[in-house]
Amino acid sequence: MELFITIFAALFSVMNPFGTVPVFVSLTQENSSLERNRIALWASINVFIILLISFSAGKYILLFFGVTLNSLKIAGGLIIATSGFALLTGEFRKHKGMKVEKVKEDIKTRSEISLTPLAMPMIAGPGTMSLLISYNQEYSELDKVFIILAAISVATICIYLILKSSFYIVRLLGASGINSLSRIIGFIVITIGVEFIISAIANIFHIG
């Protein structure tokens, strides 16, 4: 249970679906409730597939590029910490390359937004992928793999419920409430990134 909570909390914080709520509302305000639910469902399914591929193919990605786990942890830690700083400073959308005006212009040329920009890069970005690749290397026992898969599944369900309830969340919390929540999550995300970097440096220098 401790591992499940740790993995779930890390995944949920790094993905930060609450930070995607204003973008989802902005992009789907002209859609019907049924269409919004469908978009939320497919965005969640796409996130689940991305997370599953990142976790299951992690070791092969490292082998193919000749990257060590410690290098991945340092790079991933920097990406995660940078995302956290973006949340703290209110620059999350800009950090993800998601200026809503540009996205709105872009989606006029295509009918589906559940994969991009919602699933990737807004929710399942490089930080999330590097997190799962490192988990793939750290936890190879079958029981721990199932726990991680369970955490991925529950996190995906939470993403669906949050996206589906986006308009209610905006009404309830307002822009300032969502911003405050994102800043709190941002602080947690920074600590996760720093922990990754410290862990890699400790391994390199055989500390502890």
matplotlib code that plots the C-alpha trace (Angstrom):
import matplotlib.pyplot as plt

x = [0.0, 2.9, 4.4, 1.0, 0.4, 3.9, 3.6, 0.1, 1.0, 4.1, 2.2, -0.8, 1.4, 3.6, 0.6, -1.4, -4.8, -6.0, -3.6, -5.3, -8.8, -8.8, -7.4, -10.1, -12.8, -11.5, -11.2, -14.6, -16.8, -18.7, -19.2, -22.2, -22.0, -22.0, -19.1, -17.1, -17.5, -16.4, -13.3, -12.5, -12.8, -10.6, -8.0, -7.8, -7.5, -4.7, -2.9, -3.2, -1.7, 1.1, 1.9, 1.7, 4.1, 6.5, 6.5, 6.7, 9.2, 11.4, 14.3, 14.4, 14.4, 17.4, 19.3, 18.6, 20.0, 22.7, 21.4, 22.0, 19.3, 21.2, 21.4, 17.7, 17.0, 19.0, 17.5, 14.0, 14.4, 15.4, 12.3, 10.0, 11.4, 11.1, 7.4, 7.0, 8.5, 6.2, 3.2, 4.5, 4.9, 1.6, 3.5, 2.3, 0.6, 3.5, 5.9, 4.0, 4.0, 0.2, -0.9, -4.7, -5.2, -2.7, -4.3, -7.8, -6.6, -4.9, -7.9, -10.0, -8.0, -8.7, -11.6, -9.8, -8.1, -8.0, -4.6, -3.0, -2.9, -4.8, -3.2, 0.2, 1.9, -0.5, -1.0, 1.5, 4.6, 8.4, 8.5, 5.8, 7.5, 10.9, 9.3, 7.8, 10.9, 12.9, 10.2, 10.5, 14.2, 13.8, 10.9, 11.3, 9.5, 6.2, 4.2, 5.6, 4.9, 1.2, 1.1, 2.6, 0.0, -2.7, -1.5, -1.4, -5.0, -6.3, -4.5, -6.0, -9.5, -8.9, -7.9, -11.1, -13.3, -11.5, -11.7, -15.3, -16.0, -13.9, -16.8, -18.0, -14.5, -14.1, -17.4, -16.5, -12.9, -12.7, -9.5, -7.8, -8.7, -7.3, -4.2, -3.6, -4.1, -1.6, 0.9, 0.7, 1.0, 3.9, 5.8, 5.3, 6.4, 9.6, 10.4, 9.9, 12.3, 14.9, 14.5, 15.2, 18.4, 19.6, 19.0, 21.0, 23.9, 23.9, 24.1, 26.9, 29.0, 27.9, 26.6, 24.4]
y = [0.0, 2.4, 1.9, 2.3, 5.7, 6.9, 6.0, 7.4, 10.6, 11.2, 10.4, 12.6, 15.5, 15.4, 15.1, 17.7, 17.3, 20.4, 22.5, 21.2, 22.1, 25.7, 24.5, 21.8, 24.3, 26.8, 24.3, 22.6, 25.5, 25.2, 21.4, 19.7, 17.9, 14.6, 15.6, 16.9, 13.6, 11.8, 14.0, 13.5, 9.8, 9.5, 11.9, 9.6, 6.5, 8.1, 9.1, 5.5, 4.1, 6.7, 5.8, 2.1, 2.4, 4.5, 2.1, -1.2, -0.1, 1.9, -0.5, -0.9, 2.9, 3.2, 0.3, 1.7, 5.1, 3.8, 5.9, 5.0, 5.1, 7.8, 10.0, 9.5, 10.4, 13.6, 14.7, 13.7, 15.4, 18.6, 18.4, 17.6, 20.4, 22.8, 21.8, 22.5, 26.0, 26.6, 25.7, 27.9, 30.9, 30.4, 29.7, 26.1, 26.5, 28.4, 25.8, 23.1, 25.2, 25.6, 29.1, 28.6, 31.0, 29.1, 25.8, 27.0, 28.1, 24.8, 22.6, 24.3, 22.2, 18.9, 17.4, 15.6, 17.2, 14.3, 13.1, 16.5, 18.8, 17.3, 13.8, 14.9, 17.2, 18.8, 15.7, 13.0, 15.0, 14.2, 14.4, 11.8, 9.5, 9.8, 9.1, 5.8, 4.7, 5.1, 3.1, 0.4, 0.0, 0.3, -2.1, -5.3, -7.7, -8.9, -7.8, -4.3, -4.1, -4.9, -2.2, 0.4, -0.7, -0.3, 3.2, 4.1, 2.9, 4.8, 8.0, 7.7, 7.2, 10.4, 12.3, 11.3, 12.3, 15.7, 16.5, 15.4, 17.7, 20.6, 23.1, 22.3, 22.6, 26.0, 27.2, 25.9, 27.0, 29.8, 30.8, 31.9, 28.6, 26.5, 28.7, 28.3, 24.5, 24.4, 26.3, 23.8, 20.9, 22.7, 22.7, 19.0, 18.4, 20.4, 18.2, 15.0, 16.4, 17.3, 13.8, 12.2, 14.2, 13.6, 9.9, 9.7, 11.7, 9.4, 6.4, 7.9, 8.7, 5.6, 7.8, 6.1]
z = [0.0, 0.8, -2.7, -4.3, -2.5, -3.3, -7.0, -7.3, -5.5, -7.7, -10.9, -10.0, -8.9, -12.0, -14.4, -12.5, -14.2, -12.3, -14.3, -17.5, -16.3, -17.6, -20.9, -21.2, -20.4, -22.9, -25.7, -25.1, -24.2, -27.5, -27.1, -25.6, -22.3, -24.0, -26.3, -23.4, -21.6, -24.7, -25.1, -21.4, -21.8, -24.8, -23.3, -20.3, -22.5, -24.5, -21.2, -20.0, -23.2, -23.1, -19.4, -20.2, -23.1, -21.1, -18.2, -20.2, -22.8, -20.4, -20.3, -24.0, -24.5, -22.2, -23.9, -27.4, -26.5, -24.2, -21.3, -17.7, -15.1, -13.1, -16.2, -16.8, -13.2, -13.3, -16.7, -15.6, -12.2, -14.0, -16.2, -13.3, -11.2, -14.1, -14.5, -10.7, -11.0, -14.0, -11.8, -8.9, -11.2, -13.1, -16.4, -16.7, -20.1, -21.6, -20.2, -22.0, -25.2, -24.9, -25.6, -25.7, -28.6, -30.8, -29.7, -30.6, -34.0, -34.5, -33.6, -36.3, -38.8, -37.0, -35.0, -32.2, -29.2, -26.8, -27.9, -28.5, -26.7, -23.8, -23.3, -24.6, -23.7, -21.2, -18.9, -19.9, -20.8, -20.7, -16.9, -16.4, -19.0, -17.4, -14.0, -15.3, -17.1, -13.9, -12.0, -14.6, -13.8, -10.0, -9.5, -11.5, -9.1, -10.4, -7.3, -7.5, -11.3, -10.6, -7.9, -10.3, -13.0, -10.4, -9.5, -13.2, -13.7, -10.6, -11.7, -15.1, -13.7, -11.5, -14.6, -16.4, -13.4, -13.1, -16.8, -16.9, -13.9, -15.3, -15.6, -12.1, -10.7, -12.4, -11.0, -7.5, -7.2, -9.7, -11.5, -8.2, -6.5, -9.4, -9.5, -5.7, -6.0, -8.9, -6.9, -4.0, -6.4, -8.1, -4.8, -4.4, -8.0, -7.4, -4.4, -6.5, -9.1, -6.5, -4.9, -8.3, -8.7, -5.2, -5.6, -8.8, -7.4, -4.3, -6.5, -8.6, -5.6, -3.6, -0.8, 1.8]

ax = plt.figure().add_subplot(projection="3d")
ax.plot(x, y, z, "-o")
ax.set_aspect("equal")
plt.show()
